[in-house]
Amino acid sequence: MNRPVQDFLASRLSLLKPSPTLLLAARARELKQQGIDVLDFSGGEPDFDTPEPVKKAAVKAIGEGFTKYTAVGGIPELKEAIREKFIRDQGLDFHPRAIVVSNGAKHSLFEIFQVLVNPGDQVLLPTPAWVSYPDQILLNQGDPVFIPCREEDGFRIDPDALQEVLTPRSKLLVLNSPNNPTGAIIDRKRLERVVEIALQNDLLIISDEIYEKINYTGDPVPSIATLDKSVRERTVIVNGVSKTYAMTGWRIGYAAGPREIMEAMDAVQSQTSSNPNSIAQKAASFAIRSGEEFFEPMLVEYRKRRDWVVSAFNRISGIRCLPPEGAFYVFPNISGLLGRSYKGVPIQTAYELAEFFLDVARVAMVPGTPFGSPVHMRMSYAASLSSLQEGVRRIGEAVSLLE
């Protein structure tokens, strides 16, 4: 008797959890297709269009016939633009062979885990954290070890908490600053202590800096790789053009770090996806070299939205919200709403509250549980101010119906 097709699926797929962001977005789309007015704040991409000059650079590449395979890890022009960016912004100089361009920062991260993680290796992950990190670690047979970051510390990593989770199997530490979902930026003093611990315990560091430019503090976001030559040699930086230049669909991310790791990533990429899109690479080269002038107006608008949303949430009874220092998410604490009920039905979890907001307020937000906090929710303010104002108004009205 023939086995059913599902029996042929690899057992490692059982480790994957459906993305709550994508599930909420799909449910919101379904409601919209039914003609229901839903405001969707679940996604993680800028609402701005890709700057026109960047698009023109892509059109120019097409007109010049730049539509063939390229070098696996990125064209020299793009690698040089990335190298210049690191020198300009962080004082770091990477050899072109120490840079690998991939199909988005998520792809870069997966390849890093693939070349560094052996079965049973522990990957230390401060939480709240982006939902894809644990699944990528598990798919590569590693063990994610969570380091809770407290709201009263601004969701920044506590070096003492890092020290407490260390074991002989600890191998990698993942840092994401500014953070998704909290917007927290790790200050230099904490990073210096993290460096000491990492070097003392022979850790490699993955520094995800994809939100680096979306920063409201007025000071550059400190990168751990800039603190000391020894830690630079043990750090892989991940970045991309998606968030800064509103180029999510172009799928260009990159990593820079020790040449041995980068060459291993290049080898894996050569046998999987091959090169990133040739046309997108040309557009990314232009964006990285010329994009600051296009990004500044976006940052001004993000700040305006952030300030309004934080203030508005803090006026709703049962919700409190810290102002994020970076990225384009708020992460309001909704513990004051849990345990209340709607029409006699209790709301006990962030998942149930997310369903309530979608069904009653017609607003989509993501529960904080898969990010590592069961008492928070994530809302993207990469949306027009008028949409945000209407969305928070609806949430406030829905909250007033809770008993």
C-alpha positions in Angstrom: 0.0 0.0 0.0 1.4 3.4 -0.9 2.2 5.8 1.9 0.3 9.1 1.9 2.4 12.0 0.5 2.6 13.8 3.9 4.6 10.9 5.2 7.4 11.8 2.9 7.9 15.3 4.4 11.1 15.9 6.3 10.7 15.5 10.1 12.4 18.9 10.7 9.4 20.6 9.2 7.6 19.8 12.5 9.8 22.4 14.2 8.4 25.2 12.1 5.6 27.4 13.5 3.3 29.4 11.2 4.3 33.1 11.2 1.8 35.0 13.3 2.5 38.1 11.3 1.6 36.3 8.0 -1.4 34.6 9.6 -2.8 37.9 10.9 -2.1 39.6 7.5 -3.8 36.7 5.7 -6.9 36.9 7.9 -7.0 40.7 7.4 -6.8 40.2 3.6 -9.6 37.7 3.7 -11.8 40.2 5.5 -10.9 43.0 3.1 -11.8 40.7 0.2 -15.2 40.4 1.7 -15.6 44.1 1.6 -14.9 44.7 5.3 -12.9 47.8 6.2 -9.9 46.4 8.1 -6.8 48.4 9.1 -3.8 46.1 9.0 -0.9 47.1 11.3 0.6 43.6 11.4 3.3 43.8 8.7 6.9 44.8 8.8 7.5 46.9 5.7 7.6 50.6 5.0 4.5 52.2 3.5 6.6 54.5 1.4 7.3 53.8 -2.2 10.8 53.0 -3.4 12.5 56.3 -4.2 12.1 57.2 -7.9 15.8 57.6 -8.6 16.4 54.0 -7.3 13.7 52.7 -9.6 15.3 54.6 -12.5 18.6 52.9 -11.7 16.9 49.6 -12.1 15.3 50.6 -15.4 18.7 51.8 -16.7 20.2 48.3 -15.8 17.4 46.6 -17.8 18.0 48.9 -20.7 21.7 48.1 -20.6 21.0 44.4 -20.7 22.2 43.8 -17.1 19.9 40.8 -16.8 22.3 37.8 -16.7 23.8 35.8 -13.9 26.2 37.7 -11.7 28.9 36.6 -9.2 27.2 34.5 -6.5 27.9 36.8 -3.6 27.1 40.1 -5.3 28.5 42.3 -8.1 31.7 44.3 -7.4 29.8 47.6 -7.7 27.4 46.7 -4.9 30.1 45.2 -2.7 32.1 48.4 -3.0 29.0 50.5 -2.2 28.5 48.3 1.0 32.2 48.7 1.8 31.9 52.5 1.5 28.8 52.4 3.7 30.6 50.6 6.5 33.6 53.0 6.3 31.3 56.0 6.3 28.9 55.0 9.0 30.8 52.8 11.3 34.5 53.2 10.5 34.7 49.5 9.6 36.6 48.4 6.4 35.7 45.0 5.0 37.5 43.3 2.1 35.0 42.5 -0.8 35.5 38.8 -0.1 34.3 39.5 3.5 30.9 40.7 2.2 28.2 38.4 0.8 25.0 39.8 -0.8 21.9 37.6 -0.5 18.2 37.5 -1.3 17.2 39.7 1.7 18.6 39.9 5.2 16.4 36.9 6.2 18.3 34.9 3.7 21.6 36.1 5.0 20.7 35.1 8.5 19.6 31.6 7.4 22.9 31.1 5.6 24.8 32.3 8.7 23.1 29.7 10.9 23.6 27.1 8.2 27.4 27.5 8.1 27.9 28.0 11.9 25.4 25.8 13.7 26.0 22.1 14.4 23.5 19.8 16.0 23.0 20.8 19.7 24.8 24.1 19.5 23.2 26.8 21.6 22.3 30.1 20.0 21.6 32.8 22.6 18.7 35.0 21.8 17.6 38.1 23.8 13.8 38.4 23.8 11.4 39.9 22.7 12.9 38.9 19.4 11.9 38.6 15.7 9.8 35.5 15.3 12.0 34.0 12.5 15.2 33.6 14.6 14.1 30.6 16.6 12.7 28.7 13.6 15.8 29.3 11.6 18.0 28.1 14.4 15.9 25.0 14.9 15.9 24.2 11.1 19.7 24.2 11.3 19.6 21.8 14.3 20.6 24.4 16.9 19.0 25.0 20.3 17.7 28.6 20.8 18.3 29.8 24.4 16.1 32.8 25.3 17.4 35.7 27.4 14.4 37.7 28.6 14.8 41.5 28.4 12.7 43.4 30.9 10.4 46.2 30.0 11.7 48.2 33.0 15.2 48.1 31.3 13.7 49.4 28.1 13.9 45.8 26.7 17.7 46.0 26.5 19.8 43.0 27.1 20.9 42.5 30.7 24.6 41.3 30.7 24.1 39.5 34.0 21.2 37.5 32.4 23.4 36.6 29.5 26.0 35.3 31.9 23.5 33.2 33.6 22.4 31.2 30.5 25.9 30.3 29.4 26.8 26.6 29.1 29.7 24.7 27.4 27.3 24.4 24.4 26.8 28.2 23.9 28.2 29.2 20.6 26.4 32.2 19.1 24.8 35.3 20.4 22.2 37.1 18.2 21.8 40.9 18.8 19.2 43.0 17.0 19.5 46.7 17.6 17.2 48.6 16.9 15.0 45.7 17.9 12.0 44.1 16.2 9.5 44.2 17.9 10.4 46.6 20.7 12.4 49.3 19.0 15.0 49.1 21.8 18.6 50.2 21.0 21.4 48.6 23.0 23.5 51.3 24.6 27.3 51.3 24.4 27.8 50.6 28.1 25.8 47.4 27.9 27.5 46.4 24.7 30.9 46.8 26.3 29.9 44.4 29.0 28.5 42.0 26.4 31.8 42.1 24.6 33.6 41.1 27.8 31.3 38.1 28.3 31.4 37.1 24.7 35.2 37.1 24.5 35.6 35.3 27.9 33.2 32.6 26.7 34.4 32.2 23.1 31.1 33.3 21.5 30.5 34.4 18.0 28.1 37.4 17.6 25.5 37.9 14.9 24.6 41.6 14.8 21.3 42.2 12.9 21.4 45.9 12.1 18.6 46.0 9.5 16.8 48.9 11.3 20.1 50.8 11.9 18.9 54.0 10.2 15.5 54.1 11.7 16.7 55.7 14.9 15.1 58.5 16.9 17.9 59.1 19.5 19.9 61.6 17.6 23.1 59.5 18.0 24.3 56.7 15.7 23.2 53.2 16.7 26.3 51.6 18.3 27.4 48.5 16.5 29.1 45.9 18.7 31.7 45.3 15.9 33.1 48.9 16.4 33.9 48.5 20.1 37.2 46.5 19.8 39.3 44.7 17.2 39.0 41.4 18.9 35.2 41.4 18.9 35.1 42.7 15.3 36.9 39.5 14.3 34.1 37.5 16.0 31.1 39.4 14.7 29.0 39.0 11.6 26.9 42.1 10.7 23.6 41.7 8.8 21.9 44.5 7.0 20.0 45.3 3.8 18.1 47.9 1.8 14.6 46.8 2.6 13.7 49.0 5.6 15.9 52.0 5.0 15.1 52.6 1.4 11.6 51.0 1.2 12.9 48.2 -1.0 11.4 45.1 0.7 10.3 43.5 -2.6 13.7 43.9 -4.2 15.2 41.3 -1.9 18.7 42.5 -1.3 20.4 41.9 2.1 24.0 41.5 3.0 26.4 40.2 5.6 29.9 41.2 6.5 32.4 39.5 8.8 35.3 37.1 9.1 36.3 36.0 5.6 36.2 32.3 6.5 32.5 32.6 7.4 31.7 34.7 4.4 33.4 32.3 2.0 31.4 29.5 3.5 28.2 31.4 3.0 29.1 32.1 -0.6 29.7 28.4 -1.1 26.3 27.5 0.3 24.6 30.2 -1.7 26.3 28.9 -4.9 24.5 25.6 -4.4 21.1 27.0 -3.4 19.9 30.3 -4.7 22.9 31.4 -6.7 23.2 35.2 -7.2 20.7 37.8 -6.0 18.6 39.5 -8.7 21.0 41.3 -11.0 18.7 44.3 -11.6 18.0 44.7 -7.9 21.7 44.7 -7.2 22.1 47.7 -9.4 19.3 49.5 -7.7 20.7 48.7 -4.3 24.1 50.0 -5.3 22.5 53.4 -6.2 20.4 53.4 -3.0 23.3 52.7 -0.6 25.5 55.4 -2.3 22.8 58.1 -2.7 19.9 57.1 -0.5 20.4 59.3 2.6 18.6 62.2 1.1 15.6 60.0 0.3 15.5 58.4 3.7 15.5 61.6 5.9 11.9 62.6 5.1 10.8 59.0 5.9 12.5 59.2 9.3 10.8 62.6 10.0 7.4 61.0 9.3 8.1 57.9 11.3 9.0 60.0 14.3 5.7 62.0 14.0 3.7 58.8 13.8 5.6 57.2 16.7 5.0 60.1 19.0 1.3 60.2 18.2 0.7 56.5 18.6 2.6 56.2 21.9 0.7 59.1 23.4 -2.6 57.8 22.2 -2.1 54.3 23.5 -1.1 55.6 26.9 -4.4 57.3 27.1 -6.3 54.0 26.8 -7.1 52.4 30.2 -5.4 49.0 30.5 -2.6 49.8 27.9 0.8 51.3 28.5 3.4 51.9 25.8 7.1 52.8 25.9 8.3 55.0 23.2 10.6 52.9 20.9 14.0 54.3 20.2 14.2 52.9 16.7 12.5 50.7 14.0 8.8 51.4 13.2 6.9 49.3 15.8 5.3 50.0 19.1 5.1 47.1 21.6 2.3 48.1 24.0 1.8 46.2 27.3 -1.8 44.9 27.3 -1.6 43.0 30.6 -4.3 45.4 32.0 -6.8 44.0 29.4 -6.2 40.3 29.9 -8.7 38.6 32.1 -11.5 40.9 31.1 -14.3 39.6 28.9 -16.5 40.6 25.9 -20.1 39.5 25.9 -19.4 37.0 28.7 -16.4 35.5 26.8 -13.1 35.9 28.7 -10.0 37.2 27.0 -7.0 35.5 28.6 -4.2 35.7 26.1 -2.6 38.1 23.7 -3.8 35.8 20.8 -7.4 36.1 22.0 -7.0 39.9 22.3 -5.6 40.1 18.8 -8.7 38.1 17.6 -10.9 40.5 19.5 -9.4 43.6 18.0 -9.7 42.1 14.5 -13.3 40.9 14.9 -14.6 43.9 16.9 -12.4 46.8 16.0 -11.4 45.6 12.5 -7.7 46.3 13.4 -4.9 43.7 12.9 -2.0 43.7 15.3 0.3 40.8 16.2 0.3 39.1 19.6 3.6 39.4 21.5 3.7 35.8 22.5 5.7 34.4 19.6 8.1 37.3 20.0 8.7 36.2 23.6 6.2 38.2 25.6 2.6 37.1 26.4 1.6 40.5 27.7 2.4 42.7 24.7 1.3 43.2 21.2 3.2 44.6 18.2 1.8 47.3 16.0 3.6 48.7 13.0 3.3 52.4 12.4 4.6 52.1 8.9 1.2 53.4 7.8 -0.4 56.8 7.2 -1.0 59.0 10.3 -4.7 59.1 9.4 -4.9 55.3 9.3 -3.1 55.1 12.7 -5.4 57.6 14.2 -8.5 55.7 13.0 -7.0 52.4 14.1 -6.2 53.6 17.7 -9.6 55.2 17.9 -11.2 51.8 17.0 -9.0 50.0 19.6 -10.0 52.5 22.3 -13.7 52.0 21.4 -13.3 48.2 21.5 -11.5 48.3 24.9 -14.4 50.3 26.3 -16.7 47.3 25.5 -14.6 45.0 27.7 -16.1 44.1 31.1 
